[in-house]
Amino acid sequence: MLSPASSATRPEPDDRSVPPAGGPARGARRLVLVLGLVAALASVAFPLAPVQQPEVVYAWSAGDGPAAIPLMPYQPVELAVDTSCSAVRGAGDGAVLSTVPLTPGPAAEPLQGLRLTGTGPVPGSEPARPPTGPAAGGGLRVSSAGVELGEVALPAGECALSVVSDPTRTAVLVDGEPALTRGGDVRPDVAGAFSDLPEGVALRLTADTRFQTTISPVKAALAVVAVLALLGMLVAVRAADRAVTPRVRLLPRRWWLPRPTDLVVTAVLGVWWVVGAITVDDGYIAGIVRGRGDNGFVGNVYRWLNAPEAPFSWFYDLYHGWSLISPSTAWMRLPSVLLGLLCWALLSRLVLPRLGRFAARRWVPWAAALGLLSWWVPLNVGLRPEPWVAVGALGVFLAVERAVATRKLLALAVGLVVAGATTAVTPGGLMAFVPFLVAAVPVLRVLRARVADLRPWPLLVVLVAAPASAVLLMVSDQSLAGMLEATRVRTVIGGGLEWYEEYERYSTLLEPASFQGSIGRRAAVLVTLLAAVGVLGALRRRGTGIAAGPAGRLAAGFLVMLAVMALSPTKWTQHFGDVAGYGTAVLVLGAAAWSARLVRPRVTALAGGLAAATAVCSLVLAGYNLWPFAGDWFTPTFSTLPPQVADVPLATIAAVAGGLLVAVLLARSAWRRSAPAGRDRPDPDAVGRWAPGPVPLVVLVLVGVLALQVGSFARIAAGHRDSYTLASDALATVRGEPCGLQRVLSVETDPAAGLLPTEDGAVPAPRTLPVDVGGALVPGTTVAGRMTSAWFTLDPQQRDGRLPVVVTTSGTTRPGDGLSLEFRTGDAVERRGVAIDDAEPRDHRELAPPGADAVRLVVDAPTAGPRTPAVVSLPRVPRLTPMTDLLPAGVPAVLDWPVAFLFPCVRPAALPDGTAELPQWRVGPPAADPAAGITYSPGFGGPFAAPRLLVTEQRMATYLAGAPLRDAVQVYRWTPIEQLSTPRPTVTERTVSGWHRDGHARVPGLDPVG
């Protein structure tokens, strides 16, 4: 095991357990050099190695009718259209061919396709003046990618016409001779094939499959050579180490024995695994992971043209294999819990003993347990990569510390391998190299000491080959060209912030009423920052029991890691989970550095510590206990506000109490200092035990915040067993019902079926008109003037509170306009306002008061000037169909990223062979959440932008068991705009080099055309 305070001592010359330097190391030195060179060269060559790529060719003719060919990326590698002059003349002024619908879905964002339009006279009509010359044959107008390429005059008589397009040029050929040529890349977007002609037009195109590559035999052989050479090099390094360094235990004795803190950490993480909240990106990652099988690679199925996540994708492949056992929420969250337990094992068995003599105190493991849970619970249980980075960075720290303590080169090499693998998880993984940076001087001492037996070149080879192995993970099935194109696409689309805008992350952390600045995240980050400051200050004092070297490197490493996070283009507070392992160790060190034993002898130190702790604790207690999406359902009242006592924010109480305590301490000290000098003068720095140190206050806040988070979710799980919580989902999965949220949802498939009848058959309203409720029309009225509808009789399920009264509104109102629902209970009438604040159709749900038997609409909106009034549907009761009946297990649907994690039985729509599937269903977030729009937006590289052009969308509201007022998700039926055929492609495999590319995958509106 590592020495807690210093490096291991050098072996004595007569120590026979250590072989003498020289002979045994010479052979190992050669092996290190040769195998390291092989490993490094194989790793460098790996991205350049050939890959297998499918060649997907689609063929269509006008006789096939309109066809769906929604390409992804949007442009083909190459395209050819064959027709004839007679066919073009027969089209008149109609469309000879269009690769986007002639009448696309009205709400879809447009794509710029190829459009061939005839310019001849309409068949059957007689021109007033017969044309002469070439114009007598009519013409063909050509536009592609939003660019008008021009018009080609057709010769008289019959001729063959062709249009060809590739990344270098687009041309129109007449009888094989170029008649119109445009250089550059003006390839069209393709969603399908459409023509006004019944025959005489043929289309052939090759889909862009540059990202759908698999490893070739040559690339696989290189990987095997690189791995075997790397392992051989590490074995040789170990032999060289044993020749000149003493043996040191890797693990402490009896490390495997369980301890009370192990049970506590395991129990809390286990409870949170079952009841705790999902992270904001669990749905996003679930969609990527579950799409890996059908798509053939790890692509971003929600934006960026489905570009691969390479070079940061290997952990997705692990999750994909894990999901093949079960995609249920509990099973998919389990790896992050196991990583938390691994992080705890590293901390408790290896990190703590390295930090100094104080680690032997009984409170230390309990402080570490509290620290780990304070980090892991709010940040690291889910599908995001932060748990992997946290464990990887901590593992690298241990490797570096072992190298510093023992001078073993193997530890450095393993640390570099782990750092490289951690970097290949996510861009934030780059911080795994920070332990080498902050330990640069002692690491250089180790390397200088090992030059004598290994020589410079073998050492250099080890330092290059070890981290270079990460390339094997970064592009395991991608080519170098594919990875660079994916990076280019992400850069073009953007969406991130610059490094100098890192302050946005901390601004978000302090943002009120946001889950990004939740009380749990504030507690972990702000308290650890305070601890790091205390550690760096304590290193200058003696008698602390803290090992200055390891502790200083740990605290400095934590702060440098936070600085490295500035390089990440996204500034979400979720990324703080990357430093959870380091943060836990820093918290323990901070508890020692800020202990009362060290700060109490000086009243200024105690007052300063209390002031800092008061400020931090007040900021923490000002946070809300909020969570994303389903984690915020059924939130108790005490979680919708910062913690309070008698309606006074606890943050205010803590700030005032702490401020008064600090003021008393400073005033008391000043009074004593003002006393005349003499033997009876009291010590101005003497402070009794009545004044607490900063550590107990911080511990109290951390325990309270942790209890609030876990306790609130446990309470919700117990109180809402009949609805959806992660706990009820886990229990249902154990019972054999693994369909997640879908299990407790019902869908309103036909809003008109639930219209309430009027009493005595009265006319519903003075004026009625059709109202759009999301793709379907039902009777309604305008929100203009003054109007009171007839009384509508409530359904029995509405009277007993099982279902709400529903009206759908759309449009906007003016100040002073009012729309209300009035419920009648006997002779009493209760009015409830209905807000109209969205031009899109929005459902408004109201539970009837107990005993109510009728409802009516009341409009009070005096018309003032010309305007388009808002509209409201007549009241209805939702007629519901279980969602599991509407979408049986295995049915494909576009699962929008905010909700995808909670629907494990629905198959995500696939993106195979350079195209996008055209499913019948889409499952989206609540109507008020626009986040899913990126998937259908060409400007974001939305993979389903082309399919969206081909359909009209009917919204269907869902109702959650046990919470009928909640808009949990929206179901959309996709109906093709017309009957569409689906051409079958011809697929062949080809081998391409690692640097091969067919132009760029163009992002509409962002990449230049031509």
Salt bridges, closest charged atoms under 4 A:
ASP185 OD2 - ARG187 NH2 2.84
ASP185 OD1 - ARG1002 NH1 3.53
ASP208 OD2 - ARG210 NH2 2.90
ASP241 OD1 - ARG450 NH1 2.50
ASP262 OD2 - ARG349 NH2 2.77
ASP281 OD2 - ARG384 NH1 2.42
ASP294 OD2 - ARG907 NH1 3.54
ASP317 OD1 - ARG292 NE 2.69
GLU386 OE2 - ARG384 NH2 2.56
GLU401 OE1 - ARG354 NE 2.92
GLU401 OE2 - ARG553 NE 2.73
ASP453 OD1 - ARG450 NE 3.08
ASP477 OD2 - ARG292 NH2 3.13
GLU485 OE2 - ARG488 NH2 3.05
GLU485 OE1 - HIS1000 ND1 2.82
GLU502 OE2 - ARG505 NE 2.58
GLU502 OE1 - LYS571 NZ 3.10
ASP685 OD1 - ARG673 NH2 3.22
GLU737 OE2 - ARG735 NE 3.47
GLU748 OE2 - ARG876 NE 2.82
GLU759 OE2 - ARG824 NH2 2.36
ASP795 OD1 - ARG879 NH2 3.17
ASP800 OD2 - ARG802 NE 2.83
ASP817 OD2 - ARG867 NH1 2.77
GLU822 OE2 - ARG831 NH2 2.60
GLU822 OE1 - ARG856 NE 2.78
GLU830 OE2 - ARG832 NE 2.95
ASP838 OD2 - ARG842 NH2 3.10
ASP843 OD1 - ARG876 NH2 3.46
ASP843 OD2 - ARG955 NH1 3.08
GLU846 OE1 - ARG832 NH1 3.08
ASP853 OD1 - ARG824 NE 3.37
ASP860 OD1 - ARG786 NE 3.12
ASP896 OD2 - ARG922 NH2 2.77
GLU917 OE2 - ARG907 NH2 2.91
GLU953 OE2 - ARG922 NH1 3.04
GLU953 OE2 - ARG948 NE 3.66
ASP998 OD2 - ARG990 NH2 3.46
ASP998 OD1 - HIS996 NE2 3.32
ASP1007 OD1 - ARG488 NH1 2.94
